[in-house]
C-alpha cells in the first residue's frame, strides 16, 4: 500500500514561490520560526575575507548539530 | 519603524541613498526558493561616500560605532568584507565569488515589498555569485537553475 497524504486547508506550499512579495513574507516567517533555535552570534564588528565568514558560519552550524545530536543524559549522569 | 527588522534596514538604506545589492540567501528567496539563512549579505561598491551613508543607515545598531569609513574603500585585489554582528547579522561585501557591485549591474532588479524598494539580483546574477564547491551554494545553484527553466 502506498502512503497517502491528506491535505486540509488552503495554504499553497509549492516548492517555488514565483511572486517575490509572497516569497519575502514566507521567508521571513521561516526566520521567525527558527529564531529561537539558532545559536547566538557574538556581537561586534569583524573585518575579514568572505571565506573567513563562511568558516565561522560552518563552525556555528556544527556546534548547533552537536547540541541537537548529543546523547541523552544517562541515569549515571544525573546521580553524579 | 517597520516591524520587519530586515525591511526596516533596507528602508534605512533607501532613505540614506545607499548604493547596495541584496545578495545571498535573502536574494535566493526573493527569486523563489525559500530556504533558511542567518545573515544578510549586502554587496557594496568600493566607496568612502557610500560607506558614510551605510554607517549612518546602521546607526540604530550599537555595533555600528565600531565601523570605520575607510574600510568601505578597500583595495580591489583583496577586499576585506565587514561583518556587523548585532541584533541583525549583516555581511557587507565588496565581492561575491569574484563578482562586484559594478560587474553585476545588468542583473540588478528593484522589488517593492510593503513600500520598501529592495535592490537585488535576478537569477542569472545570483548564479554568478555562487561558487561550485560550497555545499550551500550548490543547493542554491541547483534550485535556481530549475527555477530558470520554469520562467
Backbone of each chain as ProteinMPNN parsed JSONL, in Angstrom:
{"seq_chain_A": "XXXXXXXXXXXXXXXXXXXXXXXXXXXXXXXXXXXXXXXXXXXXXXXXXXXXXXXXXXXXXXXXXXXXXXXXXXXXXXXX", "coords_chain_A": {"N_chain_A": [[0.855, -1.192, 0.0], [0.613, 2.148, -0.882], [1.821, 5.231, 0.54], [-0.295, 7.88, 1.701], [-1.199, 11.287, 1.569], [-3.229, 13.38, 3.342], [-4.669, 16.46, 2.742], [-5.728, 19.354, 4.3], [-7.256, 22.587, 4.371], [-6.118, 25.708, 2.869], [-3.608, 26.659, 2.243], [-1.046, 27.213, -0.022], [1.7, 25.313, -0.636], [3.824, 25.204, -2.54], [6.899, 24.179, -4.102], [8.476, 26.203, -5.227], [8.264, 29.762, -5.147], [6.752, 32.061, -6.976], [5.93, 34.658, -6.834], [7.486, 37.5, -5.799], [6.896, 39.114, -3.528], [5.253, 37.518, -1.937], [7.122, 35.511, -1.586], [9.048, 36.824, -0.059], [7.632, 37.282, 2.362], [7.037, 34.681, 3.178], [9.584, 33.716, 3.542], [10.475, 35.329, 5.651], [8.719, 34.509, 7.593], [9.664, 31.956, 7.995], [12.162, 32.588, 9.074], [11.335, 33.641, 11.525], [10.252, 31.404, 12.757], [12.519, 29.909, 13.217], [14.065, 31.449, 14.816], [14.503, 31.202, 17.592], [15.886, 28.91, 17.755], [18.459, 28.989, 16.883], [22.004, 29.324, 17.45], [23.253, 31.981, 19.354], [25.06, 34.77, 17.959], [28.284, 36.101, 18.625], [28.406, 39.464, 19.511], [29.468, 42.344, 17.629], [31.925, 43.92, 15.45], [33.522, 42.616, 12.608], [36.272, 42.307, 10.438], [37.161, 40.787, 7.527], [38.224, 38.388, 4.97], [35.722, 36.891, 2.782], [35.703, 34.114, 2.929], [36.454, 33.568, 5.494], [34.244, 34.38, 6.962], [32.48, 32.423, 6.057], [33.683, 30.159, 7.161], [33.319, 30.659, 9.879], [30.539, 30.554, 10.013], [30.089, 27.907, 9.26], [31.256, 26.619, 11.433], [29.533, 27.345, 13.474], [27.212, 26.107, 12.626], [27.986, 23.454, 12.931], [28.352, 23.335, 15.67], [25.734, 23.705, 16.46], [24.539, 21.411, 15.392], [25.819, 19.503, 16.946], [24.799, 20.078, 19.459], [22.163, 19.352, 19.121], [22.338, 16.679, 18.59], [23.633, 15.332, 20.615], [24.194, 12.628, 22.927], [21.443, 11.49, 24.958], [21.182, 12.345, 28.471], [22.358, 9.952, 30.815], [21.229, 7.801, 33.533], [23.359, 7.623, 35.268], [24.707, 10.008, 34.761], [22.956, 11.788, 35.913], [23.025, 11.224, 38.629], [25.606, 11.695, 39.406]], "CA_chain_A": [[0.0, 0.0, 0.0], [1.424, 3.361, -0.937], [1.432, 6.25, 1.507], [-1.209, 8.896, 1.19], [-1.23, 12.488, 2.385], [-4.496, 14.121, 3.299], [-4.422, 17.894, 2.91], [-6.872, 20.219, 4.576], [-6.844, 23.989, 4.37], [-5.945, 26.308, 1.545], [-2.278, 27.223, 2.026], [-0.3, 26.611, -1.108], [3.095, 25.124, -0.254], [4.585, 24.745, -3.687], [8.344, 24.222, -3.849], [8.983, 27.517, -5.605], [7.3, 30.856, -4.965], [7.08, 32.929, -8.101], [5.605, 36.047, -6.503], [8.549, 37.915, -4.875], [6.379, 39.643, -2.254], [4.882, 36.34, -1.148], [8.375, 34.821, -1.241], [9.641, 37.578, 1.061], [6.888, 37.061, 3.609], [7.211, 33.285, 3.608], [10.953, 33.598, 4.043], [10.571, 35.974, 6.962], [8.002, 33.628, 8.528], [10.623, 30.889, 8.291], [13.148, 33.162, 10.007], [10.714, 33.767, 12.856], [10.103, 30.063, 13.34], [13.825, 29.363, 13.595], [14.84, 32.456, 15.556], [14.893, 30.781, 18.935], [16.618, 27.639, 17.686], [19.845, 29.155, 16.429], [22.986, 29.731, 18.456], [23.509, 33.417, 19.215], [26.365, 35.185, 17.443], [28.922, 37.107, 19.479], [28.175, 40.768, 18.891], [30.621, 43.18, 17.329], [32.254, 44.088, 14.036], [34.679, 41.828, 12.191], [36.683, 42.598, 9.069], [37.901, 39.604, 7.069], [37.753, 37.865, 3.665], [34.434, 36.202, 2.871], [35.87, 32.7, 3.296], [36.514, 33.515, 6.964], [32.841, 34.412, 7.411], [31.91, 31.1, 5.789], [34.229, 29.213, 8.147], [32.646, 30.929, 11.154], [29.161, 30.055, 9.903], [30.144, 26.439, 9.271], [31.553, 26.195, 12.809], [28.296, 27.511, 14.259], [26.297, 25.03, 12.218], [28.468, 22.205, 13.542], [28.047, 23.432, 17.108], [24.292, 23.509, 16.577], [24.274, 19.991, 15.128], [26.291, 18.736, 18.11], [23.843, 20.289, 20.547], [20.925, 18.619, 18.83], [22.587, 15.247, 18.415], [24.409, 14.72, 21.698], [23.423, 11.549, 23.536], [20.656, 11.932, 26.112], [21.855, 12.037, 29.743], [22.041, 8.647, 31.416], [20.925, 7.91, 34.97], [24.64, 7.867, 35.941], [24.997, 11.447, 34.661], [22.078, 12.555, 36.79], [23.34, 10.996, 40.045], [26.962, 12.119, 39.759]], "C_chain_A": [[0.886, 1.234, 0.0], [0.906, 4.376, 0.071], [0.522, 7.287, 0.881], [-1.17, 10.098, 2.126], [-2.582, 13.152, 2.234], [-4.192, 15.577, 3.586], [-5.731, 18.588, 3.23], [-6.372, 21.657, 4.594], [-6.503, 24.453, 2.97], [-4.537, 26.848, 1.301], [-1.549, 26.457, 0.933], [1.163, 26.503, -0.701], [3.89, 24.532, -1.412], [6.076, 24.915, -3.394], [8.902, 25.612, -4.132], [7.868, 28.551, -5.482], [7.624, 31.911, -6.016], [6.666, 34.382, -7.892], [6.618, 36.53, -5.451], [8.041, 38.43, -3.53], [5.955, 38.495, -1.34], [6.138, 35.602, -0.692], [9.045, 35.506, -0.053], [8.944, 37.221, 2.369], [7.033, 35.619, 4.098], [8.613, 33.061, 4.151], [11.092, 34.19, 5.433], [9.801, 35.169, 8.011], [8.903, 32.461, 8.938], [11.672, 31.382, 9.288], [12.584, 33.233, 11.421], [10.607, 32.42, 13.548], [11.43, 29.562, 13.89], [14.605, 30.272, 14.547], [15.321, 31.966, 16.911], [15.747, 29.518, 18.919], [18.096, 27.816, 17.362], [20.739, 29.647, 17.565], [23.283, 31.22, 18.282], [24.933, 33.698, 18.711], [26.966, 36.204, 18.407], [28.849, 38.471, 18.784], [29.483, 41.52, 18.642], [30.863, 43.238, 15.834], [33.525, 43.316, 13.727], [34.989, 42.173, 10.749], [37.569, 41.453, 8.589], [37.447, 39.235, 5.665], [36.492, 37.021, 3.849], [34.59, 34.753, 3.323], [35.969, 32.547, 4.814], [35.095, 33.554, 7.542], [32.203, 33.029, 7.216], [32.403, 30.078, 6.803], [33.549, 29.411, 9.503], [31.219, 30.369, 11.134], [29.129, 28.532, 9.94], [30.393, 25.927, 10.689], [30.311, 26.311, 13.69], [27.288, 26.42, 13.912], [26.685, 23.71, 12.873], [28.144, 22.193, 15.034], [26.565, 23.162, 17.342], [23.922, 22.038, 16.377], [24.697, 19.143, 16.325], [25.321, 18.871, 19.283], [22.608, 19.414, 20.368], [21.125, 17.109, 18.861], [23.398, 14.609, 19.54], [23.548, 13.644, 22.375], [22.621, 12.061, 24.723], [21.385, 11.573, 27.411], [21.423, 10.678, 30.286], [21.723, 8.843, 32.897], [22.212, 8.15, 35.761], [24.973, 9.352, 35.934], [24.191, 12.223, 35.698], [22.441, 12.38, 38.272], [24.71, 11.527, 40.414], [27.028, 13.622, 39.952]], "O_chain_A": [[1.81, 1.34, 0.806], [-0.277, 4.389, 0.414], [0.572, 7.534, -0.324], [-1.113, 9.936, 3.345], [-3.02, 13.449, 1.123], [-3.526, 15.891, 4.573], [-6.722, 18.429, 2.517], [-5.185, 21.903, 4.811], [-6.586, 23.689, 2.008], [-4.289, 27.442, 0.251], [-1.45, 25.23, 0.96], [1.801, 27.524, -0.445], [4.541, 23.495, -1.276], [6.459, 25.707, -2.533], [9.708, 26.133, -3.36], [6.691, 28.252, -5.686], [8.658, 32.574, -5.941], [7.018, 35.246, -8.695], [6.615, 36.027, -4.327], [8.682, 38.21, -2.502], [6.247, 38.49, -0.144], [6.214, 35.128, 0.441], [9.55, 34.84, 0.851], [9.596, 36.898, 3.361], [7.139, 35.375, 5.3], [8.806, 32.308, 5.106], [11.756, 33.614, 6.295], [10.184, 35.146, 9.181], [8.897, 32.038, 10.094], [12.025, 30.673, 10.231], [13.273, 32.922, 12.393], [10.836, 32.298, 14.751], [11.465, 28.873, 14.909], [15.678, 29.904, 15.025], [16.434, 32.285, 17.328], [16.271, 29.106, 19.954], [18.891, 26.895, 17.547], [20.283, 30.296, 18.506], [23.539, 31.667, 17.164], [25.872, 32.958, 19.004], [26.26, 37.06, 18.94], [29.194, 38.599, 17.609], [30.466, 41.344, 19.361], [30.102, 42.676, 15.047], [34.488, 43.356, 14.493], [34.082, 42.317, 9.928], [38.612, 41.183, 9.183], [36.407, 39.707, 5.208], [36.232, 36.503, 4.935], [33.724, 34.219, 4.016], [35.604, 31.503, 5.355], [34.79, 32.843, 8.499], [31.487, 32.531, 8.085], [31.636, 29.227, 7.255], [33.24, 28.44, 10.193], [30.755, 29.787, 12.114], [28.255, 27.936, 10.57], [29.813, 24.922, 11.101], [30.074, 25.464, 14.551], [26.604, 25.883, 14.783], [25.826, 22.945, 13.313], [27.72, 21.178, 15.585], [26.188, 22.48, 18.295], [23.094, 21.493, 17.107], [24.019, 18.179, 16.678], [25.058, 17.908, 20.002], [22.087, 18.825, 21.315], [20.189, 16.355, 19.128], [23.807, 13.454, 19.423], [22.321, 13.744, 22.39], [23.066, 12.97, 25.424], [22.131, 10.594, 27.444], [20.249, 10.314, 30.214], [21.926, 9.927, 33.444], [22.18, 8.803, 36.804], [25.447, 9.903, 36.928], [24.678, 13.189, 36.285], [22.196, 13.277, 39.079], [24.977, 11.788, 41.587], [28.094, 14.159, 40.254]]}, "seq_chain_B": "XXXXXXXXXXXXXXXXXXXXXXXXXXXXXXXXXXXXXXXXXXXXXXXXXXXXXXXXXXXXXXXXXXXXXXXXXXXXXXXXXXXXXXXXXXXXXXXXXXXXXXXXXXXXXXXXXXXXXXXXXXXXXXXXXXXXXXXXXXXXXXXXXXXXXXX", "coords_chain_B": {"N_chain_B": [[9.098, 52.927, 12.18], [9.691, 49.826, 10.612], [8.0, 46.789, 11.285], [9.201, 44.472, 10.419], [12.425, 43.669, 10.782], [14.428, 43.439, 8.872], [13.353, 44.57, 6.562], [13.092, 47.091, 7.605], [15.774, 47.814, 7.89], [16.539, 47.867, 5.151], [14.878, 49.853, 4.284], [16.034, 51.994, 5.603], [18.459, 52.086, 4.258], [17.482, 52.869, 1.794], [16.449, 55.403, 2.438], [18.779, 56.782, 3.061], [20.052, 56.764, 0.678], [21.825, 54.721, -0.029], [24.03, 52.893, -2.073], [23.596, 49.662, -3.006], [23.374, 46.045, -3.228], [21.212, 43.455, -2.501], [22.253, 40.285, -1.821], [22.976, 36.736, -1.615], [21.283, 34.474, 0.692], [18.769, 35.731, 1.194], [18.272, 36.977, -1.212], [18.134, 34.789, -2.873], [15.799, 33.699, -1.908], [13.947, 35.706, -2.607], [13.914, 35.275, -5.284], [12.477, 32.995, -5.445], [13.097, 30.547, -4.158], [12.636, 29.173, -1.191], [14.531, 29.11, 1.585], [16.519, 28.454, 4.545], [18.305, 31.098, 6.161], [20.83, 32.872, 7.865], [22.241, 35.195, 7.842], [22.556, 38.53, 6.481], [23.341, 39.384, 3.377], [25.015, 41.924, 1.883], [25.959, 43.528, -0.961], [28.355, 45.897, -1.83], [29.49, 48.895, -3.528], [32.916, 49.868, -3.845], [33.567, 52.539, -1.978], [34.104, 55.541, -0.313], [32.237, 57.562, 0.202], [29.801, 56.226, -0.086], [30.167, 54.454, 1.967], [30.01, 56.129, 4.202], [27.307, 56.7, 4.125], [26.255, 54.163, 4.573], [27.138, 53.672, 7.192], [25.729, 55.637, 8.525], [23.111, 54.767, 8.025], [23.132, 52.437, 9.482], [23.212, 53.264, 12.055], [21.414, 52.788, 14.06], [22.112, 50.447, 15.203], [24.112, 49.355, 17.833], [26.643, 48.285, 17.424], [27.527, 49.533, 15.155], [29.048, 51.676, 15.772], [31.605, 50.849, 15.814], [32.434, 50.818, 13.245], [34.515, 51.872, 10.54], [34.886, 54.405, 8.225], [36.869, 54.265, 6.328], [37.17, 51.605, 5.741], [35.437, 51.086, 3.746], [36.421, 51.511, 1.28], [38.116, 49.439, 0.109], [41.22, 47.847, -1.072], [41.036, 46.656, -4.424], [42.141, 44.228, -5.173], [42.263, 42.59, -2.965], [39.718, 42.463, -1.309], [38.533, 43.275, 1.885], [35.905, 42.085, 3.667], [33.091, 43.102, 5.709], [31.697, 42.21, 8.75], [28.834, 42.813, 10.57], [27.779, 42.057, 13.559], [25.034, 41.985, 15.268], [21.829, 42.829, 16.544], [20.872, 42.174, 14.13], [22.483, 40.106, 11.724], [24.815, 41.139, 9.673], [26.47, 40.988, 6.637], [28.705, 42.89, 5.003], [29.708, 43.163, 1.851], [32.301, 43.326, -0.614], [32.865, 41.904, -2.749], [31.604, 38.984, -4.347], [32.099, 35.763, -4.9], [33.993, 36.644, -6.732], [32.572, 38.487, -8.159], [31.472, 41.867, -8.489], [29.838, 44.85, -7.223], [29.715, 46.544, -9.405], [30.138, 44.818, -11.606], [27.845, 43.34, -11.661], [25.74, 44.888, -12.417], [23.994, 44.716, -14.648], [22.24, 42.817, -13.854], [20.78, 43.699, -11.75], [17.799, 44.174, -9.987], [14.852, 45.933, -9.012], [12.696, 45.433, -6.398], [9.582, 45.928, -4.815], [8.569, 45.731, -1.563], [6.095, 45.857, 0.735], [6.15, 48.665, 0.574], [8.839, 49.254, 0.618], [11.682, 49.702, -1.316], [13.696, 47.243, -2.75], [16.894, 46.451, -3.69], [18.029, 43.951, -5.65], [19.235, 40.816, -7.078], [18.726, 39.268, -10.298], [18.069, 35.842, -11.415], [20.177, 35.019, -13.082], [22.224, 36.737, -12.339], [22.509, 36.062, -9.634], [23.401, 33.427, -9.865], [25.956, 33.857, -10.763], [27.213, 34.675, -8.467], [27.483, 32.47, -6.941], [29.456, 29.86, -5.702], [30.972, 26.846, -7.042], [31.719, 24.949, -5.277], [31.006, 25.101, -2.593], [28.782, 23.612, -0.307], [26.27, 24.74, 0.365], [26.01, 26.652, -1.625], [25.904, 25.047, -3.856], [23.437, 23.794, -3.562], [21.732, 26.008, -3.757], [22.371, 26.773, -6.349], [21.451, 24.621, -7.89], [18.692, 24.752, -7.383], [18.101, 27.321, -8.364], [18.707, 27.017, -11.041], [16.753, 25.218, -11.8], [14.519, 26.783, -11.331], [14.92, 28.762, -13.232], [14.309, 27.438, -15.544], [11.588, 27.273, -15.343], [10.658, 29.758, -15.926]], "CA_chain_B": [[9.939, 51.733, 12.103], [9.0, 48.665, 10.049], [8.072, 45.654, 12.212], [10.159, 43.514, 9.863], [13.72, 44.325, 11.015], [15.22, 43.476, 7.641], [12.758, 45.614, 5.711], [13.439, 48.361, 8.243], [17.164, 48.095, 7.499], [16.598, 48.232, 3.735], [14.235, 51.167, 4.203], [17.044, 52.981, 6.03], [19.381, 52.222, 3.119], [16.778, 53.66, 0.774], [16.349, 56.793, 2.908], [20.111, 57.403, 3.034], [20.581, 56.701, -0.686], [22.943, 53.774, -0.083], [24.139, 52.019, -3.239], [23.792, 48.305, -2.494], [22.566, 44.969, -3.797], [20.967, 42.334, -1.591], [22.626, 39.008, -2.441], [22.913, 35.666, -0.608], [20.066, 33.698, 0.919], [17.541, 36.523, 1.05], [18.056, 37.198, -2.646], [17.676, 33.495, -3.408], [14.383, 33.562, -1.537], [13.141, 36.618, -3.431], [13.802, 34.676, -6.622], [11.508, 31.907, -5.445], [13.491, 29.328, -3.445], [12.592, 29.513, 0.231], [15.43, 28.289, 2.399], [16.942, 29.194, 5.732], [19.524, 31.909, 6.099], [21.001, 33.575, 9.141], [22.872, 36.505, 7.684], [22.056, 39.414, 5.437], [24.501, 39.684, 2.543], [24.843, 43.18, 1.161], [27.102, 43.826, -1.828], [28.525, 47.348, -1.908], [30.616, 49.394, -4.316], [34.019, 50.392, -3.035], [33.347, 53.997, -1.992], [34.063, 56.187, 1.011], [30.98, 58.299, 0.334], [28.744, 55.246, 0.169], [30.434, 53.93, 3.304], [29.444, 57.075, 5.187], [25.848, 56.51, 4.121], [25.968, 52.871, 5.226], [27.334, 53.836, 8.637], [24.585, 56.424, 9.023], [21.908, 53.915, 7.989], [23.25, 51.389, 10.506], [23.478, 53.895, 13.36], [20.483, 52.268, 15.08], [22.766, 49.281, 15.815], [25.227, 49.863, 18.651], [27.92, 47.831, 16.848], [27.941, 50.391, 14.044], [30.036, 52.65, 16.263], [32.945, 50.294, 15.579], [32.746, 50.872, 11.812], [35.419, 52.935, 10.09], [34.516, 54.66, 6.825], [37.992, 53.891, 5.447], [37.013, 50.193, 5.368], [34.481, 50.978, 2.639], [37.143, 51.669, 0.012], [39.247, 48.511, 0.239], [41.908, 47.56, -2.334], [40.215, 45.73, -5.216], [42.742, 42.894, -5.335], [41.986, 41.747, -1.801], [38.742, 43.197, -0.498], [38.168, 42.77, 3.206], [34.489, 42.318, 3.919], [32.801, 43.564, 7.073], [30.536, 41.574, 9.391], [28.247, 43.524, 11.706], [27.008, 41.057, 14.31], [24.248, 42.747, 16.255], [20.512, 42.198, 16.521], [20.892, 41.579, 12.788], [23.827, 39.674, 11.316], [24.917, 41.756, 8.348], [27.766, 40.9, 5.976], [28.894, 43.93, 3.992], [30.666, 42.528, 0.939], [32.763, 44.103, -1.766], [32.937, 40.925, -3.84], [30.946, 37.704, -4.07], [32.61, 34.834, -5.913], [34.709, 37.439, -7.733], [31.671, 39.48, -8.769], [31.4, 43.115, -7.728], [28.646, 45.688, -7.411], [29.732, 47.066, -10.774], [30.051, 43.761, -12.625], [26.514, 42.722, -11.629], [24.704, 45.904, -12.634], [22.983, 44.29, -15.633], [21.336, 41.843, -13.232], [20.123, 44.287, -10.577], [16.356, 44.41, -10.117], [14.237, 46.575, -7.851], [11.401, 44.885, -5.993], [8.999, 46.701, -3.721], [7.855, 44.909, -0.592], [5.497, 46.676, 1.803], [6.554, 50.056, 0.422], [10.299, 49.412, 0.645], [12.362, 49.242, -2.531], [14.808, 46.337, -2.47], [17.778, 46.209, -4.834], [18.53, 42.58, -5.564], [19.709, 40.276, -8.352], [17.932, 38.234, -10.974], [18.651, 34.502, -11.273], [21.486, 34.953, -13.757], [23.186, 37.44, -11.492], [22.761, 35.27, -8.42], [24.221, 32.26, -10.216], [27.358, 34.301, -10.858], [27.779, 34.871, -7.118], [27.519, 31.179, -6.239], [30.596, 29.007, -6.026], [30.567, 25.478, -7.385], [32.316, 23.989, -4.335], [30.419, 25.158, -1.253], [27.556, 22.804, -0.334], [25.105, 25.625, 0.366], [25.943, 27.276, -2.947], [25.49, 24.042, -4.852], [21.979, 23.626, -3.408], [21.125, 27.208, -4.359], [22.601, 26.748, -7.806], [20.564, 23.621, -8.486], [17.322, 25.282, -7.31], [17.98, 28.48, -9.257], [18.692, 26.54, -12.431], [15.415, 24.655, -12.055], [13.602, 27.92, -11.406], [15.131, 29.454, -14.51], [13.6, 26.672, -16.583], [10.139, 27.491, -15.197], [10.285, 31.127, -16.319]], "C_chain_B": [[9.122, 50.541, 11.591], [9.105, 47.488, 11.018], [8.985, 44.528, 11.711], [11.539, 44.183, 9.916], [14.557, 44.424, 9.75], [14.669, 44.516, 6.664], [13.079, 46.994, 6.274], [14.863, 48.769, 7.848], [17.226, 48.572, 6.048], [15.901, 49.573, 3.488], [15.198, 52.276, 4.619], [18.089, 53.179, 4.925], [18.756, 53.123, 2.044], [16.756, 55.131, 1.176], [17.687, 57.52, 2.834], [20.722, 57.408, 1.636], [21.791, 55.792, -0.814], [22.886, 52.99, -1.399], [24.461, 50.616, -2.722], [23.031, 47.313, -3.369], [22.431, 43.874, -2.744], [21.29, 41.043, -2.337], [22.425, 37.901, -1.398], [21.524, 35.058, -0.474], [18.79, 34.493, 0.749], [17.236, 36.807, -0.418], [17.582, 35.908, -3.319], [16.187, 33.326, -3.114], [13.499, 34.471, -2.39], [12.947, 36.069, -4.838], [12.972, 33.406, -6.625], [11.853, 30.67, -4.67], [13.596, 29.657, -1.957], [13.477, 28.566, 1.024], [15.908, 29.128, 3.583], [18.181, 30.024, 5.424], [19.62, 32.676, 7.405], [21.579, 34.962, 8.963], [22.246, 37.27, 6.521], [23.263, 39.835, 4.621], [24.211, 40.903, 1.684], [26.11, 43.442, 0.35], [27.166, 45.341, -2.046], [29.6, 47.712, -2.928], [31.705, 49.874, -3.367], [33.962, 51.92, -3.091], [33.273, 54.543, -0.573], [32.714, 56.857, 1.245], [29.829, 57.335, 0.634], [28.908, 54.641, 1.561], [29.869, 54.839, 4.389], [27.925, 56.886, 5.286], [25.464, 55.209, 4.827], [26.074, 53.031, 6.742], [26.164, 54.62, 9.241], [23.322, 55.559, 9.079], [21.929, 52.86, 9.089], [23.361, 51.953, 11.922], [22.512, 53.423, 14.453], [21.031, 51.01, 15.755], [23.994, 49.761, 16.593], [26.577, 49.457, 18.061], [28.418, 48.753, 15.739], [28.967, 51.43, 14.476], [31.465, 52.156, 16.028], [33.364, 50.409, 14.113], [33.62, 52.075, 11.487], [35.15, 53.173, 8.604], [35.637, 54.269, 5.857], [37.876, 52.439, 4.986], [36.156, 50.034, 4.108], [35.119, 51.292, 1.278], [38.364, 50.755, 0.047], [39.967, 48.333, -1.102], [41.157, 46.464, -3.098], [40.809, 44.319, -5.297], [42.481, 41.99, -4.138], [40.979, 42.44, -0.886], [38.463, 42.512, 0.83], [36.706, 43.106, 3.428], [34.284, 42.653, 5.388], [31.579, 42.816, 7.586], [30.102, 42.438, 10.562], [27.331, 42.527, 12.402], [26.3, 41.774, 15.445], [22.883, 42.073, 16.337], [20.224, 41.62, 15.135], [22.325, 41.165, 12.498], [24.008, 40.102, 9.86], [26.335, 41.585, 7.817], [27.805, 41.949, 4.868], [30.04, 43.472, 3.092], [31.066, 43.481, -0.173], [32.996, 43.193, -2.973], [32.232, 39.66, -3.391], [31.305, 36.76, -5.203], [33.267, 35.596, -7.065], [33.864, 38.496, -8.411], [31.582, 40.713, -7.859], [30.064, 43.816, -7.986], [28.575, 46.156, -8.871], [29.501, 45.955, -11.8], [28.648, 43.157, -12.709], [25.388, 43.685, -12.007], [23.623, 45.483, -13.633], [21.936, 43.363, -15.022], [20.588, 42.409, -12.023], [18.66, 44.564, -10.896], [15.853, 45.084, -8.854], [12.871, 45.954, -7.603], [10.87, 45.742, -4.858], [8.188, 45.77, -2.833], [7.383, 45.812, 0.537], [6.026, 48.117, 1.767], [8.054, 50.292, 0.437], [10.887, 48.871, -0.654], [13.577, 48.408, -2.142], [15.604, 46.137, -3.751], [18.335, 44.793, -4.696], [18.914, 42.089, -6.961], [18.687, 39.344, -8.976], [18.675, 36.887, -10.877], [20.038, 34.426, -11.913], [22.566, 35.612, -12.907], [23.539, 36.643, -10.256], [23.654, 34.073, -8.719], [25.697, 32.646, -10.312], [28.015, 34.454, -9.488], [27.961, 33.565, -6.362], [28.734, 30.364, -6.672], [30.09, 27.637, -6.475], [31.167, 24.468, -6.413], [31.675, 24.024, -2.949], [29.05, 24.473, -1.293], [26.314, 23.684, -0.446], [24.914, 26.273, -1.008], [25.471, 26.291, -4.003], [23.978, 23.802, -4.788], [21.247, 24.813, -4.042], [21.209, 27.147, -5.874], [21.609, 25.795, -8.491], [19.119, 24.137, -8.497], [17.132, 26.437, -8.293], [17.939, 28.038, -10.72], [17.35, 25.905, -12.781], [14.381, 25.771, -12.172], [13.7, 28.617, -12.761], [14.376, 28.749, -15.629], [12.086, 26.891, -16.52], [9.702, 28.846, -15.746], [9.94, 31.223, -17.795]], "O_chain_B": [[8.016, 50.28, 12.064], [10.192, 47.212, 11.525], [9.479, 43.727, 12.505], [11.797, 45.143, 9.189], [15.31, 45.382, 9.573], [15.425, 45.246, 6.024], [13.309, 47.944, 5.526], [15.118, 49.926, 7.516], [17.888, 49.565, 5.748], [16.287, 50.33, 2.596], [15.177, 53.368, 4.05], [18.547, 54.297, 4.687], [19.407, 54.0, 1.477], [17.015, 56.006, 0.35], [17.733, 58.723, 2.578], [21.788, 57.988, 1.426], [22.686, 56.057, -1.616], [21.832, 52.488, -1.788], [25.487, 50.412, -2.073], [22.158, 47.694, -4.148], [23.423, 43.425, -2.17], [20.677, 40.742, -3.361], [21.756, 38.129, -0.39], [20.706, 35.117, -1.392], [17.814, 33.975, 0.206], [16.072, 36.868, -0.814], [16.74, 35.934, -4.216], [15.42, 32.869, -3.962], [12.431, 34.058, -2.842], [11.95, 36.357, -5.5], [12.775, 32.796, -7.676], [10.999, 29.796, -4.516], [14.529, 30.334, -1.523], [13.201, 27.37, 1.119], [15.726, 30.345, 3.617], [18.983, 29.692, 4.551], [18.607, 33.079, 7.978], [21.427, 35.817, 9.836], [21.512, 36.716, 5.703], [24.122, 40.566, 5.116], [23.286, 40.91, 0.871], [27.2, 43.562, 0.909], [26.172, 45.977, -2.397], [30.519, 46.929, -3.167], [31.432, 50.241, -2.224], [34.269, 52.522, -4.12], [32.491, 54.075, 0.253], [32.123, 56.747, 2.319], [28.993, 57.599, 1.499], [27.928, 54.353, 2.247], [29.313, 54.363, 5.379], [27.345, 56.909, 6.372], [24.488, 55.154, 5.574], [25.202, 52.577, 7.483], [25.678, 54.3, 10.326], [22.564, 55.609, 10.048], [20.879, 52.438, 9.573], [23.579, 51.206, 12.876], [22.766, 53.637, 15.638], [20.483, 50.555, 16.759], [24.821, 50.496, 16.053], [27.552, 50.2, 18.181], [29.607, 48.752, 15.421], [29.671, 51.999, 13.642], [32.413, 52.941, 16.042], [34.514, 50.13, 13.773], [33.483, 53.146, 12.079], [35.186, 52.232, 7.812], [35.373, 53.975, 4.691], [38.427, 52.079, 3.945], [36.152, 48.974, 3.482], [34.433, 51.33, 0.257], [39.502, 51.224, 0.017], [39.398, 48.631, -2.153], [40.702, 45.481, -2.513], [40.082, 43.341, -5.468], [42.477, 40.766, -4.272], [41.339, 42.943, 0.179], [38.19, 41.312, 0.879], [36.314, 44.272, 3.382], [35.193, 42.506, 6.205], [30.54, 42.793, 6.925], [30.904, 42.756, 11.441], [26.254, 42.196, 11.905], [26.91, 42.123, 16.456], [22.798, 40.852, 16.21], [19.429, 40.691, 14.993], [23.27, 41.798, 12.969], [23.436, 39.511, 8.944], [27.296, 41.991, 8.47], [27.027, 41.893, 3.916], [31.193, 43.404, 3.519], [30.282, 44.323, -0.611], [33.288, 43.661, -4.073], [32.253, 39.305, -2.213], [30.861, 36.944, -6.336], [33.11, 35.23, -8.23], [34.388, 39.319, -9.162], [31.614, 40.607, -6.633], [29.282, 43.417, -8.849], [27.507, 46.158, -9.483], [28.748, 46.14, -12.756], [28.3, 42.532, -13.712], [24.212, 43.329, -11.924], [22.46, 45.857, -13.478], [20.873, 43.149, -15.604], [19.851, 41.688, -11.352], [18.333, 45.119, -11.945], [16.363, 44.839, -7.76], [12.005, 45.949, -8.477], [11.641, 46.228, -4.03], [7.25, 45.112, -3.283], [8.19, 46.453, 1.21], [6.312, 48.707, 2.809], [8.497, 51.43, 0.281], [10.626, 47.732, -1.043], [14.384, 48.819, -1.308], [15.063, 45.709, -4.771], [19.032, 44.484, -3.73], [18.915, 42.866, -7.916], [17.888, 38.715, -8.283], [19.772, 36.813, -10.323], [20.959, 33.836, -11.347], [23.678, 35.099, -12.781], [24.704, 36.552, -9.869], [24.546, 33.739, -7.94], [26.577, 31.851, -9.98], [29.238, 34.37, -9.369], [28.526, 33.55, -5.268], [28.997, 30.204, -7.864], [28.915, 27.316, -6.302], [31.137, 23.266, -6.676], [31.795, 23.055, -2.2], [28.254, 24.72, -2.198], [25.419, 23.413, -1.247], [23.789, 26.417, -1.485], [24.735, 26.649, -4.923], [23.323, 23.629, -5.816], [20.269, 24.637, -4.768], [20.242, 27.433, -6.581], [21.017, 26.118, -9.521], [18.407, 23.983, -9.49], [16.11, 26.513, -8.976], [17.221, 28.62, -11.533], [16.866, 26.031, -13.905], [13.481, 25.71, -13.008], [12.693, 29.008, -13.351], [13.868, 29.39, -16.549], [11.387, 26.717, -17.518], [8.517, 29.063, -16.002], [9.607, 32.304, -18.282]]}, "name": "protein", "num_of_chains": 2, "seq": "XXXXXXXXXXXXXXXXXXXXXXXXXXXXXXXXXXXXXXXXXXXXXXXXXXXXXXXXXXXXXXXXXXXXXXXXXXXXXXXXXXXXXXXXXXXXXXXXXXXXXXXXXXXXXXXXXXXXXXXXXXXXXXXXXXXXXXXXXXXXXXXXXXXXXXXXXXXXXXXXXXXXXXXXXXXXXXXXXXXXXXXXXXXXXXXXXXXXXXXXXXXXXXXXXXXXXXXXXXXXXXXXXXXXXXX"}
